[in-house]
Amino acid sequence: MSLKGKSGAITPIFIFLLFLSGFQTKASQNQLVINDQEYLEMPGLNVMIFHDFYPEGHQGGISIIQHGFHVATNGDLRINPTPGQWQPLPKVGNRKVNRGEKVISVSLSFPDKSRDRKGFNPMVNPDLEFDYDVKVKGEGKSFRIIVDLEKPIPENWIGKVGFNLELFPGNLFGKTYYMDDEAGIFPQQANGPVWENEQEAFEATPIAVGKKLIITPEDEKYHLEIESKRGKLKLIDGRINHNNGWFVVRTLVPKGATDNAVEWVVTPAVISGWKYEPVIHVSQVGYHPDQEKVAVIELDKQLKDYKKATLQRISPSGGYEKVFSKTPKEWGEFLRYQYLKFDFSDIKKPGMYILQYGNSKTEPFEIGKDIYQRHVWQPTLEYFLPVQMCHMRVNEKYRVWHGLCHMDDALMAPTNINHFDGYKQGESTLSDYKPLQHVPGLNVGGWHDAGDYDLRVESQAGTVLTLSLAYEEFDVEYDQTLIDQNKHLVEIHHPDGKPDILQQIEHGVLSILGGYQNLGRLYRGIISPTLRQYVHLGDASTMTDNLVFNSKLKKDINGLWYKKVANKYSKIFSPQMNKDLIEEYASELDDRMVFTEINPARQIDAISGLSAASRVLRKFNTPMSEECLKVAEELWDKYGSAKDEKAIKNKIQALAELIIATDKEKYKDQLIGMTQEIKKYLSDVGWTLGRVLPLIDDKKFVSEINESIIKLAYDIKETSKENPFGIPYNPHIWGAGWKIQEFGLKQYFLYKGWPEVFDSEPIFNALNFILGCHPGRNTSSFASGVGSRSVLVGYGLNRADWSYIPGGVCSGTAIIRPDFPDLKEWPYLWQQTEYVVGGGGSNFMFLVLAADNLLQ
C-alpha cells in the first residue's frame, strides 16, 4: 500500500504510523523490553536471566546492571543462606522467551549431578532432588521474579531452601537501607552476631527481616526496591562465613509450596535519560615518540553527536597547553558500546599529556623515549616474583611480605581421590612412596600460584621458559634483590651482584628438578590437604608448622628424630627449640600433599622450560644447567611418542627448544617429521619456529612452513579487526589479560622470524590493552603499581587487606554474559583481579622488554 496520495502528498495514515513509531520508541525508553540478546533492558537498566552460570565467582542466575554497574547477581534457589565455593548448585536447563508478555523463563533441576564428586572443584551433593522454573517478567520499570516448583520441598528440607539475590558490597558500604520501618547502614566489615544451626555450623544472624527492602534511597545510581509477595525477606551479610561473600537477600520456600513458591517485585531506580558516560582508553604508562598512539573512546550506542577530542600537554609551569584537537574516527560497535578512535601518532614532543572528550578526561600519561625503561617491567622482577617465592622468607626493609614457609613439603597424596582445584590422584602414587609418606627434596624453589599457595608444575615450567627467553633476547642484567638459597632468604632492594632474572630462573628450576629427582617424574602439583588451609589468607609461613609430619613423634620425642629436627630448624625458628612445641606441631597433619599423574602433555610441557633454562644458566650455574638438559632429554625419551592433541602441540615447542639447546640432528629430523602437525596447529606453535628454521637444512620443510606462516599472518590480521583494540580478543567470563600477554609474546617472535610478513603493531596493541586500553569503565592498568592508574586491590596473598603486589598482573576485564565488560575494585573476584605466575607477570615483563627493544 502506498503511503502517498495521487498528488504525492503524505497521507494521514503515514502521519499516524510516524506518531505510533515515535510513541513506541519513547515507550521502550521508559520500560523494560526483551532485546536481541534475550535479556530485559531499558536505558540505565539491564536484567540478565541465567546468561552466566559461574555462581562461585558471583556471576550467575539473575543479574542486574544498573546505570552501568553490576549491582546484583546469583538470583536463584540455593540451600545455603550465604553460599560459598564448592557448595551445591542446580543444573540450568532450557530458556523460553515470550516477547509479547515480556517473560523469560528458565527450567532448572537440583542438584547438578555432573559436579557431584567430579570435575575441577568437586562438590558433594545433598540427598535432595527437585525441579523448578524461574520466571522473570518485565512490568514497566519493574520486573517480577516468580519461582514455580514441580513438587513441594521435602519436609526435612523446609526452612533450608530459599531464593537468594546477592548485592555487590562495594557499592553499598556506608549507605543506607530500609526494611519495612527499620533502617540501617551497610557495614564496612562483617559484624555479628552469629548463631549455630542444626549441623553445628555458625551462620550470620540476618541484619534485617521484613517484606520490603529499600536499598540506598539516597543514591539513585544503586537505589533498588525488593518486595516479597509471599514470605519474608532476610538481609544477610555473606562475609560472615566467607571473606569473599556479598550481601544476600533471601526468601525461604514455604512448606507445601509449588506455584509461586517465591514471588518478588524488584524496582530499580532508573535515572531519566541516562546514558553511559564516555570512557577514553589509553595506556596508563604512555607512549614512545615513534610509537603509534591511538586512543579508543567508548560511548553509549545512543550517542551519535560526536564531539572533538583534545590532546593537552601538562605545562611544567602549570596548567594545560592545547596540542591537538579533532573529531575521532568512527570505528563501530563491539559488545554493548560503540567506539571511536583518536589517532595522535604525529605528536612526538616529550612530556606529560591528558586527553579529553566532552567532560571525560584521562589520567596523565607520558610521551618519552625511555617510557619503558623504568617503573614498568621492573616491579614484576623487583616485587611480584620475589613475593611469590615459596620456601623463602621475603623481606622489604621494615616489611616482611611473608615468613619462611612450607619447609615441611611434602607428603605423598593418598590414592583414588578427587581433591580440589584440579588435583586428582589415581590408583597409584606413580612413585616409590606410599600415601602420606614424606617425599624429601620438595622444600626448595617454586612460586606460589596467585593467592592459593600451591605449586603447579606448568606454572613453574612456563615461568622458567618465559624468563629464560627474556634473558636470551634482551640480556636483562638487572640486580635489585638479594636471593640466598642456603638461608632461604630474600631481601628486596638489596643487590647481591647477581642478575635477578637468573636467580628467579634458578628458583623455578629447583622446584621442578626437586620433584623429578625424588619422585622419578615431574609432580602434578603441591597443594594444601584441606579446604580450610587452601583458603588461607595472609602470611604463608602461618599455613603450616614447617615441621615434617611424623605419626610416631609423640613416642619418640626424646629420640633421634627430635634431635634431627631441632638441629635443622633451630637457627630458623629460635635459638632453643621447645620440646613441647615440637611435639604439638610436628604431630599435626598440616603438610601439603604432592600429586602425580599420567599426563604426557604436561611432562612434555616442562621440556621447553628446562631446555631454555639450560642455555641461560650455563655460566651462572653450570651443574644446574647440565641437569636441566639431562632431565629435558630424559623426559623426551619417555614421553616424546605421545600423540594426543595437547601433547603434539607441546612436542613441537619442546623440539624447538631442544634443537636450540643441543643442535642435535635427531631432534631436527623429528621436527621435520611433524610437518603436517605443525601446519595444523600453527596458530599455537608457529611462534616458536622462527628461531629454529635457520638451524634446519631442509628446503622443503622450510618452504612449507613459510607458506603456512603467510596464511597465519592473514588470519591474525583479520581477527584483530573484530574489535577496536587491534588484537584477537574473544571476551570470556574470565579476564583475557593472560591470553593477550601470551599473544603479544608470540607475536614478537613471529615478527622477529618473519618481519616481511608480520607487523609489529599487534605487539604494542597487546601491551596497551594490559596498560589500560581495554573495554569497560575501569581504565586501570592490569599491572598493579604500573602507570598513572592501576589495579590497587588485587587477588593476591594480601587481598584481605585490600592491597596489591607491585608488578602483579591481574586477569583483567571479565564479561558479564552476554555483553557487559566488568572490572571491579574488589579483592575477591579471581576471574577479574587474580595474579598468577604462569602466563601472568613474566609474560607482561617479556612484552614490555620486547616493546622497548623494538623501539630502541
C-alpha positions in Angstrom: 0.0 0.0 0.0 1.3 3.4 -0.9 1.7 6.0 1.9 1.3 8.9 -0.5 -1.9 10.1 -2.3 -2.1 10.6 -6.1 -0.8 14.1 -5.8 2.3 12.8 -3.9 1.2 14.3 -0.6 1.8 12.5 2.7 -1.4 10.7 3.7 -2.9 10.7 7.2 -2.0 7.0 7.5 1.7 7.8 7.2 1.4 10.6 9.8 -0.3 8.2 12.2 2.4 5.5 11.7 5.1 8.0 12.3 3.3 9.1 15.5 2.9 5.4 16.5 6.6 4.7 15.8 7.7 7.6 17.9 5.4 6.6 20.7 6.7 3.0 20.7 10.3 4.2 20.7 9.6 6.6 23.6 7.8 3.8 25.4 10.7 1.4 25.0 12.9 4.1 26.6 10.8 4.1 29.7 10.1 0.4 30.2 11.8 -2.9 30.1 11.8 -4.8 26.9 13.4 -8.0 25.8 16.3 -7.3 23.4 18.0 -9.4 20.7 20.4 -10.9 23.4 17.3 -12.2 25.3 17.6 -10.1 28.4 15.4 -7.2 29.7 16.7 -3.8 29.1 16.0 -0.1 29.0 18.4 2.9 29.3 20.1 2.6 32.6 18.9 -0.9 33.4 19.6 -4.5 32.2 18.3 -7.7 33.7 20.2 -10.9 32.6 18.4 -14.2 33.2 20.9 -17.2 33.6 23.1 -16.0 30.8 26.1 -16.5 33.1 26.5 -19.7 35.1 29.5 -19.1 37.3 27.9 -18.7 40.7 31.2 -19.5 42.5 32.6 -16.2 41.0 29.4 -14.2 41.7 28.3 -14.4 38.1 25.1 -16.4 37.5 21.3 -16.7 37.8 19.5 -13.4 37.6 21.9 -10.4 37.4 21.2 -6.7 37.4 23.2 -4.0 35.6 22.1 -0.6 36.9 23.5 2.6 35.4 26.5 0.8 34.0 27.3 -1.0 37.3 26.9 -4.7 38.0 24.9 -4.4 41.3 23.3 -7.8 41.9 23.7 -11.4 40.8 23.1 -15.1 41.5 19.3 -14.7 41.7 18.4 -18.4 42.2 17.3 -21.1 44.7 20.1 -22.2 47.0 20.2 -24.5 50.1 22.8 -22.2 51.8 21.8 -18.8 53.1 25.2 -17.4 52.1 26.7 -19.9 49.6 30.5 -20.1 49.1 32.7 -22.0 46.7 32.2 -25.8 46.3 28.7 -25.8 47.5 25.8 -27.5 45.7 24.4 -25.9 42.6 21.4 -26.5 40.3 21.7 -27.6 36.7 20.5 -25.0 34.2 18.0 -26.3 31.6 16.1 -24.7 28.7 15.3 -21.0 28.3 11.9 -19.8 27.0 11.3 -16.2 25.7 7.9 -14.7 25.3 8.5 -11.2 23.9 4.8 -10.3 23.8 4.4 -11.0 27.5 7.9 -9.8 28.3 8.6 -13.1 30.1 11.8 -15.1 30.2 11.7 -18.4 32.0 14.4 -21.0 32.7 14.0 -24.6 33.8 16.4 -25.9 36.5 16.9 -29.0 38.4 18.6 -29.5 41.8 21.3 -30.7 42.2 23.7 -30.6 39.3 24.8 -34.3 39.4 27.7 -33.6 36.9 29.5 -31.8 39.8 29.0 -34.5 42.5 32.5 -35.6 43.4 33.6 -34.8 39.8 35.3 -32.0 38.0 37.8 -29.3 38.8 36.3 -28.4 42.1 34.1 -31.3 43.1 31.0 -30.8 45.2 29.2 -33.3 47.4 25.5 -33.0 46.7 23.0 -33.5 49.5 20.1 -36.0 49.4 17.7 -33.5 47.8 16.3 -33.5 44.3 13.7 -31.3 42.7 12.8 -29.4 39.5 11.7 -25.8 39.2 11.3 -22.9 36.9 12.4 -19.3 37.4 10.4 -16.7 35.5 11.2 -13.0 35.1 8.6 -10.7 33.7 9.1 -7.0 32.7 6.5 -4.7 34.2 7.3 -1.1 33.2 10.4 -0.2 35.1 10.0 -3.1 37.5 10.3 -6.8 37.0 8.7 -9.7 38.7 10.5 -12.9 39.8 8.4 -16.0 40.2 9.7 -19.4 41.2 7.5 -22.5 40.5 8.3 -25.9 41.9 7.3 -29.1 40.3 6.6 -30.6 43.7 6.9 -29.3 47.3 10.2 -29.3 49.1 10.6 -32.4 51.3 9.6 -32.0 55.0 13.2 -32.3 56.3 14.3 -29.5 54.0 11.7 -26.9 55.0 13.5 -23.8 56.2 16.7 -24.6 54.3 15.9 -23.9 50.6 15.4 -20.3 49.6 15.7 -17.8 46.8 18.8 -15.7 47.1 19.9 -12.5 45.3 23.5 -11.2 46.0 24.2 -7.5 46.3 27.7 -6.2 45.5 29.1 -4.8 48.8 31.5 -2.4 47.2 28.6 -0.2 46.1 26.9 -0.2 49.5 29.4 0.4 52.3 28.3 3.3 54.4 25.0 3.7 52.5 21.5 3.2 54.0 18.7 0.7 53.7 15.1 0.4 55.0 13.5 -3.0 55.8 9.8 -2.0 56.2 10.1 0.5 59.0 13.6 -0.4 60.2 16.6 1.5 59.0 20.3 0.9 59.0 23.7 1.3 57.3 25.5 -1.3 55.3 28.6 -2.1 57.4 32.2 -1.8 56.1 33.1 -5.1 57.8 31.1 -8.2 58.6 29.6 -7.8 62.1 28.0 -10.4 64.4 26.1 -11.9 66.0 26.1 -15.5 64.6 24.0 -18.5 65.5 24.6 -22.2 65.4 22.5 -24.3 63.0 21.5 -28.0 63.2 24.8 -29.0 61.5 26.7 -27.2 64.4 27.9 -24.6 61.9 27.7 -20.9 62.6 25.6 -18.7 60.4 25.1 -15.0 60.2 22.1 -13.6 62.0 20.1 -11.5 59.5 20.8 -7.8 59.5 17.1 -7.2 58.9 13.8 -9.1 58.2 10.7 -7.8 56.5 8.5 -7.7 53.4 10.0 -4.8 51.6 13.7 -3.8 51.3 14.8 -0.4 50.1 18.4 -0.1 49.2 20.4 3.3 49.1 17.4 5.6 48.7 19.9 8.5 48.9 21.9 7.3 45.9 19.8 6.7 42.8 22.7 5.0 41.0 22.2 2.0 43.2 18.7 2.6 44.5 16.7 -0.7 44.4 13.5 -1.9 46.0 12.6 -5.5 46.6 9.2 -6.6 47.8 8.3 -10.1 48.6 4.7 -11.1 47.8 5.0 -14.4 49.6 7.2 -14.9 52.6 9.6 -12.6 54.3 12.9 -11.1 53.1 16.1 -11.6 55.0 19.1 -9.3 54.5 22.2 -11.3 55.4 25.9 -10.4 55.4 27.6 -13.3 53.4 31.0 -12.2 54.6 30.4 -13.7 58.0 31.0 -17.2 56.5 33.2 -16.3 53.5 35.5 -13.4 53.3 34.6 -13.1 49.6 30.8 -13.1 50.3 28.3 -10.4 49.3 25.2 -9.1 50.9 22.4 -11.6 50.4 18.6 -11.0 50.2 16.8 -14.3 50.8 13.3 -15.7 51.0 12.6 -19.2 52.2 10.4 -21.6 50.2 7.3 -22.2 52.2 6.1 -25.7 53.3 3.9 -27.3 50.6 4.5 -24.6 48.0 4.6 -25.3 44.3 3.3 -22.5 42.0 4.5 -19.0 43.1 6.6 -20.6 45.8 8.6 -17.3 45.7 7.4 -14.1 44.2 9.3 -10.8 44.3 8.7 -7.4 42.6 12.1 -5.7 42.0 12.1 -2.0 41.2 15.5 -0.5 40.4 15.7 3.3 40.2 16.4 4.5 36.7 17.7 7.9 36.0 15.6 9.6 33.3 17.5 9.9 30.0 20.5 8.1 31.4 23.4 7.5 29.0 26.7 5.8 29.6 29.4 8.4 30.1 32.2 8.3 27.5 35.3 6.5 28.5 38.7 7.2 27.0 41.1 4.2 26.8 44.8 5.0 26.6 48.0 3.4 28.0 48.3 4.4 31.6 52.0 4.5 31.2 52.2 6.3 27.9 54.0 6.0 24.5 57.3 6.2 22.8 57.5 9.2 20.4 57.8 6.8 17.4 55.0 4.5 18.6 51.6 4.5 17.0 49.4 6.4 19.5 45.6 5.7 19.2 43.1 6.4 21.9 39.9 4.3 21.9 36.8 6.2 23.0 33.9 4.1 24.3 30.3 5.5 24.0 26.7 4.7 24.7 25.1 3.4 21.5 22.6 6.1 21.7 25.2 8.9 21.3 25.6 9.9 17.7 26.5 13.5 18.1 30.3 13.1 18.2 32.4 15.7 19.8 36.0 16.7 19.3 38.7 15.1 21.3 41.5 17.3 22.6 45.1 16.4 23.5 46.6 18.7 26.1 50.2 18.8 27.3 50.7 19.4 31.0 52.9 22.6 31.2 55.9 22.5 33.5 54.9 25.9 34.7 51.3 24.8 35.5 48.1 24.3 33.6 47.5 22.7 30.2 48.6 23.5 26.7 46.2 22.6 23.9 48.2 20.5 21.4 45.8 18.8 19.0 42.0 18.6 18.5 39.8 16.8 16.1 36.7 14.6 15.8 37.6 11.0 16.3 37.0 8.5 13.6 34.0 6.2 14.0 35.0 2.5 14.4 31.7 0.7 15.0 30.0 -1.4 17.7 31.6 -4.0 20.0 29.9 -5.7 22.9 27.3 -3.2 24.1 29.1 0.0 23.1 30.1 2.0 20.1 33.7 3.1 19.6 35.7 6.0 18.2 39.4 6.1 17.5 41.6 9.2 18.0 45.0 9.0 16.4 47.6 11.3 17.7 50.7 9.4 16.4 52.2 12.6 15.0 52.7 14.1 18.4 56.2 13.3 19.4 57.2 16.1 21.9 58.3 14.5 25.2 56.2 15.4 28.2 53.1 14.6 30.2 49.7 14.7 28.5 46.0 14.2 29.1 43.2 13.6 26.6 39.7 15.0 26.9 36.4 14.1 25.2 33.4 16.1 26.4 33.6 16.0 30.2 35.7 12.8 30.3 39.5 13.1 30.9 42.3 10.6 31.1 44.8 10.2 33.8 48.2 11.8 32.9 50.4 9.7 30.5 53.9 10.3 29.2 55.4 10.6 25.7 59.1 9.9 26.0 62.0 7.8 24.6 62.6 6.0 27.8 59.0 5.3 28.5 59.5 1.5 29.1 62.9 1.7 30.8 61.8 2.3 34.3 58.8 1.7 36.5 57.1 -0.7 34.0 58.5 -4.2 33.8 60.8 -3.7 36.8 58.2 -4.0 39.5 57.4 -7.6 38.3 61.1 -8.5 38.9 61.6 -6.4 42.0 58.4 -7.3 43.9 56.0 -9.7 42.3 58.3 -12.7 41.6 60.2 -12.3 45.0 56.9 -12.1 46.9 55.6 -15.3 45.2 58.7 -17.3 46.1 57.9 -20.3 48.2 60.3 -21.9 50.8 61.8 -18.4 51.5 61.4 -15.5 53.9 60.8 -12.4 51.9 61.8 -9.0 53.4 61.5 -5.5 52.1 63.3 -3.3 54.6 60.8 -2.9 57.6 58.3 -5.1 55.9 58.1 -8.9 55.9 56.0 -9.9 52.9 55.9 -13.5 54.2 58.0 -15.6 56.6 59.8 -18.8 55.8 57.1 -21.1 54.5 56.3 -24.8 53.7 59.6 -26.2 54.8 57.7 -29.4 55.6 56.9 -30.2 52.0 55.5 -32.6 51.1 53.5 -35.8 51.8 52.6 -38.2 49.0 48.9 -37.7 48.2 46.5 -40.5 49.0 45.4 -42.6 46.1 41.9 -42.6 44.5 41.0 -39.1 45.5 39.5 -36.2 43.5 40.9 -33.3 45.6 40.1 -29.8 44.6 41.5 -27.1 42.3 42.0 -29.7 39.6 44.2 -32.1 41.7 43.5 -35.8 41.4 45.4 -38.9 42.4 44.7 -42.2 40.7 45.1 -45.8 41.8 48.8 -45.4 42.3 51.2 -42.8 43.6 53.3 -43.5 40.4 56.4 -43.5 42.6 58.1 -45.5 45.4 56.3 -43.5 48.1 53.3 -44.7 49.9 50.3 -42.4 50.6 51.1 -39.8 53.2 54.7 -40.7 53.3 57.1 -37.7 53.3 58.8 -37.1 49.9 62.1 -35.4 50.5 63.7 -32.6 48.4 60.5 -30.7 47.7 61.0 -27.9 50.2 63.1 -25.8 47.7 62.2 -23.3 45.0 58.9 -22.6 43.3 56.5 -19.7 43.1 53.0 -19.7 44.8 50.2 -19.7 42.3 48.4 -16.4 43.0 46.8 -16.4 46.4 46.4 -20.2 46.5 49.9 -21.1 47.7 50.0 -24.2 45.6 52.8 -25.1 43.2 51.7 -26.2 39.7 54.4 -27.7 37.5 53.0 -26.0 34.4 53.3 -22.6 36.2 56.8 -23.3 37.3 57.9 -24.5 33.9 56.1 -21.8 32.0 57.6 -19.0 34.1 61.1 -20.5 33.7 60.6 -20.6 29.9 59.4 -17.0 29.7 62.1 -15.7 31.9 64.8 -17.6 30.0 63.5 -16.3 26.7 63.6 -12.8 28.1 67.2 -13.1 29.3 68.2 -14.6 25.9 66.5 -11.9 23.9 67.2 -8.8 26.0 70.2 -9.6 28.2 68.5 -8.5 31.4 71.3 -7.9 33.9 69.1 -6.1 36.4 70.1 -6.6 40.0 68.0 -5.3 42.8 67.4 -8.3 45.0 69.4 -10.5 47.4 68.4 -14.1 47.0 70.1 -16.6 49.3 69.0 -20.2 48.7 71.1 -21.6 51.6 69.5 -19.2 54.1 66.1 -19.4 52.4 66.2 -15.6 52.4 65.1 -12.8 50.0 65.8 -9.1 50.6 64.1 -6.7 48.2 66.1 -3.7 47.0 69.3 -5.2 48.3 71.5 -6.0 45.2 73.8 -9.1 45.6 75.8 -8.8 42.4 73.8 -11.4 40.5 71.2 -10.9 37.8 67.8 -11.2 39.5 66.2 -12.9 36.5 68.8 -15.7 36.5 68.2 -16.2 40.2 64.5 -16.4 39.6 65.0 -19.0 36.8 67.2 -21.0 39.2 64.4 -20.8 41.9 61.8 -22.2 39.5 64.2 -25.0 38.3 64.9 -26.0 41.9 61.3 -27.0 42.3 61.0 -28.8 39.0 64.2 -30.8 39.5 63.4 -31.5 43.1 60.2 -33.2 42.1 61.9 -35.2 39.2 64.9 -36.3 41.2 62.9 -37.5 44.2 59.7 -38.8 42.5 61.3 -40.1 39.3 58.9 -37.9 37.4 57.5 -34.4 37.5 54.9 -33.7 40.1 51.4 -32.5 39.0 51.5 -30.0 41.9 51.8 -29.5 45.6 48.7 -28.3 47.4 47.1 -28.0 50.8 45.4 -31.1 52.3 42.3 -29.2 53.5 39.9 -26.5 52.2 40.5 -24.6 55.4 44.2 -24.3 54.6 43.5 -23.7 50.9 41.5 -20.5 51.6 44.2 -19.3 54.0 44.8 -15.5 53.7 47.9 -13.8 55.0 51.4 -14.8 55.8 52.3 -18.1 54.1 54.6 -19.1 57.0 51.5 -19.5 59.2 49.9 -22.0 56.8 51.8 -25.0 58.2 54.2 -25.6 61.1 57.2 -26.0 58.8 57.9 -29.4 60.5 57.6 -32.7 58.7 54.7 -34.7 60.0 55.7 -37.9 61.8 52.9 -40.0 63.3 55.4 -41.6 65.7 56.6 -38.3 67.1 54.9 -38.4 70.5 56.5 -41.8 71.2 59.9 -40.8 70.0 60.0 -37.2 71.3 63.3 -37.8 73.1 64.8 -39.8 70.3 66.8 -39.3 67.1 64.0 -37.6 65.1 63.7 -34.8 67.6 67.4 -34.1 67.6 67.5 -34.1 63.8 64.6 -31.6 63.6 65.9 -29.4 66.4 69.3 -29.1 64.8 67.9 -28.4 61.3 65.5 -25.7 62.3 66.9 -24.1 65.5 68.5 -21.3 63.6 65.4 -20.6 61.7 62.8 -20.5 64.5 64.6 -19.7 67.7 68.0 -20.3 69.4 66.5 -23.1 71.5 63.7 -25.5 70.5 61.0 -26.2 72.9 60.2 -30.0 73.1 56.5 -29.4 73.9 56.2 -27.1 70.9 57.9 -29.6 68.6 55.5 -32.4 69.9 52.4 -30.2 69.5 53.1 -29.0 66.0 55.1 -31.7 64.3 52.5 -34.3 65.1 49.9 -32.2 63.3 49.0 -33.3 59.8 49.2 -29.9 58.1 51.8 -30.7 55.5 51.0 -30.0 51.9 50.5 -33.0 49.6 52.3 -33.7 46.3 50.2 -35.1 43.5 51.4 -37.1 40.4 49.5 -38.0 37.3 49.7 -39.8 34.0 49.7 -36.8 31.7 52.4 -36.9 28.9 51.4 -33.5 27.7 52.3 -31.8 31.0 55.5 -33.8 31.3 56.5 -32.7 27.7 55.5 -29.1 28.5 58.3 -28.9 31.1 60.9 -29.8 28.5 60.7 -26.4 26.9 61.4 -24.6 30.1 64.2 -26.9 31.2 65.8 -26.7 27.7 65.7 -22.9 27.7 67.0 -22.7 31.3 69.9 -25.0 30.4 71.0 -22.4 27.9 70.9 -19.3 30.1 72.3 -21.0 33.2 75.4 -22.4 31.5 77.7 -19.8 33.0 75.6 -18.8 36.0 75.1 -22.3 37.5 76.8 -24.9 35.3 75.8 -28.0 37.3 72.1 -27.0 37.2 72.3 -26.2 33.5 73.6 -29.6 32.8 71.0 -31.3 34.9 68.2 -29.3 33.2 69.3 -30.5 29.8 69.8 -34.1 31.0 66.3 -34.2 32.5 64.7 -32.5 29.4 66.2 -35.2 27.2 65.1 -37.9 29.5 61.6 -36.6 29.6 61.6 -36.5 25.8 62.8 -40.1 25.6 59.9 -41.1 28.0 57.1 -39.1 26.6 58.1 -38.0 23.1 55.9 -40.6 21.4 52.6 -39.2 22.9 50.0 -38.4 20.3 47.1 -36.6 21.9 46.4 -33.1 20.7 47.8 -31.2 23.7 50.9 -33.4 23.7 51.5 -32.8 20.0 51.4 -29.1 20.4 53.8 -29.3 23.4 56.1 -31.7 21.5 56.6 -29.1 18.7 57.6 -26.4 21.1 59.8 -28.9 23.1 61.6 -30.0 20.0 62.3 -26.3 19.0 63.8 -25.6 22.4 65.8 -28.9 22.4 67.2 -28.0 18.9 68.3 -24.6 20.0 69.9 -26.1 23.2 71.6 -29.1 21.6 71.7 -28.6 17.8 71.2 -32.4 17.5 70.1 -33.8 14.2 67.7 -36.3 15.7 65.6 -33.5 17.1 65.6 -31.7 13.8 64.6 -34.9 12.0 61.7 -35.4 14.4 60.5 -31.8 14.0 60.6 -32.2 10.2 58.6 -35.4 10.6 55.9 -33.3 12.3 55.3 -31.0 9.3 51.6 -31.8 9.0 51.0 -31.4 12.7 52.9 -28.1 12.7 50.7 -26.8 9.9 47.6 -28.0 11.7 48.4 -26.2 14.9 50.4 -23.3 13.5 48.4 -20.7 15.4 49.6 -22.2 18.6 53.2 -23.3 17.8 54.2 -21.1 14.8 55.9 -18.5 17.0 58.5 -20.9 18.3 59.7 -21.9 14.8 61.2 -18.7 13.6 64.3 -19.2 15.8 64.6 -22.8 14.6 64.3 -22.6 10.8 67.8 -21.1 10.3 69.2 -24.2 12.1 67.4 -26.7 9.8 68.9 -27.6 6.4 65.7 -28.9 4.7 64.4 -26.6 2.0 61.1 -28.4 1.5 60.3 -28.2 5.3 61.3 -24.5 5.4 59.3 -23.7 2.3 56.1 -25.4 3.6 56.4 -23.6 6.9 56.9 -20.3 5.3 53.9 -20.7 3.1 51.7 -21.6 6.1 53.0 -18.6 8.0 51.7 -16.3 5.4 48.1 -17.6 6.0 48.6 -17.3 9.8 49.6 -13.6 9.4 46.5 -13.0 7.3 44.2 -14.8 9.9 45.7 -12.7 12.8 45.2 -9.5 10.9 41.6 -10.3 10.1 40.7 -11.4 13.7 42.3 -8.3 15.0 39.8 -6.2 13.1 36.9 -7.7 15.0 37.3 -5.3 17.9 38.6 -1.7 18.3 41.7 -2.8 20.3 43.5 -4.3 17.4 44.2 -7.8 18.8 42.5 -11.2 18.6 40.1 -10.9 21.6 37.3 -13.2 22.4 35.7 -11.9 25.6 35.2 -14.6 28.2 33.8 -14.9 31.6 37.4 -14.8 32.8 39.5 -11.8 32.1 41.6 -12.2 28.9 44.7 -10.4 30.2 46.9 -13.5 30.4 46.0 -14.7 26.9 46.6 -11.3 25.4 50.1 -11.1 27.1 50.8 -14.5 25.7 49.6 -13.4 22.2 52.0 -10.4 22.4 54.9 -12.6 23.3 54.2 -15.0 20.4 53.6 -12.0 18.0 57.1 -10.7 18.9 58.7 -14.0 17.8 56.6 -14.2 14.7 57.6 -10.6 13.8 61.2 -11.3 14.5 61.2 -14.6 12.5 59.2 -13.2 9.5 59.4 -9.4 9.6 58.3 -9.2 5.9 55.1 -11.0 6.8 54.1 -9.8 10.3 53.6 -6.3 11.7 54.9 -5.1 15.0 51.6 -3.2 15.7 49.8 -6.1 17.4 52.7 -6.3 19.9 52.1 -2.8 21.0 48.3 -3.2 20.9 48.6 -6.2 23.3 50.8 -4.1 25.6 48.4 -1.2 25.5 45.5 -3.5 26.3 47.2 -4.6 29.5 48.1 -1.0 30.4 44.6 0.4 30.1 43.3 0.3 26.6 40.6 -2.3 27.2 36.7 -2.3 27.3 34.7 -1.1 30.3 34.5 1.9 32.5 37.6 0.8 34.6 40.6 2.1 32.5 43.2 0.8 35.0 46.4 -0.8 34.0 46.1 -4.5 34.8 49.7 -4.4 36.1 49.5 -3.2 39.8 51.5 -0.2 40.6 52.3 0.4 36.9 51.0 3.6 35.3 49.0 6.6 36.5 46.1 4.4 37.4 46.3 0.6 38.0 44.6 -2.2 39.9 45.4 -1.5 43.5 43.1 -4.1 45.0 44.3 -7.3 43.6 43.6 -11.0 44.2 46.9 -11.9 45.8 48.1 -13.2 49.1 47.4 -9.8 50.7 43.9 -9.4 49.2 42.1 -9.5 52.6 44.0 -6.2 53.4 42.5 -4.6 50.2 46.1 -4.3 48.9 48.2 -5.3 46.0 51.6 -6.7 45.0 53.5 -4.3 42.7 54.2 -5.9 39.3 51.5 -8.5 39.7 49.3 -8.6 36.6 45.7 -9.4 37.1 43.4 -11.4 34.8 41.6 -8.2 33.8 38.2 -7.2 32.5 35.7 -10.1 32.7 32.4 -10.3 30.8 29.1 -10.5 32.5 27.4 -12.5 29.8 26.4 -11.8 27.2 28.0 -8.3 26.7 28.9 -6.4 29.8 32.6 -5.8 30.5 33.3 -5.7 34.2 36.4 -4.9 36.3 35.5 -4.1 39.9 37.6 -2.7 42.7 37.2 -5.7 44.8 39.8 -8.2 46.2 37.9 -11.4 45.9 36.9 -11.8 42.2 39.6 -14.2 40.9 38.3 -14.1 37.4 39.0 -10.3 37.3 41.9 -9.4 39.6 43.8 -12.6 40.2 47.6 -12.6 39.9 49.1 -15.8 38.6 52.7 -16.7 38.0 52.3 -18.9 34.9 51.3 -16.7 32.0 50.9 -13.6 34.1 53.7 -11.3 35.4 56.5 -13.0 33.5 54.7 -12.6 30.1 54.0 -9.0 30.9 57.6 -8.4 31.7 58.7 -10.0 28.4 56.1 -7.9 26.5 57.4 -4.6 27.9 61.0 -5.6 27.2 60.0 -6.6 23.6 58.3 -3.3 23.0 61.3 -1.3 24.3 63.7 -3.4 22.2 61.8 -2.8 19.0 61.5 1.0 19.7 65.2 1.4 20.7 
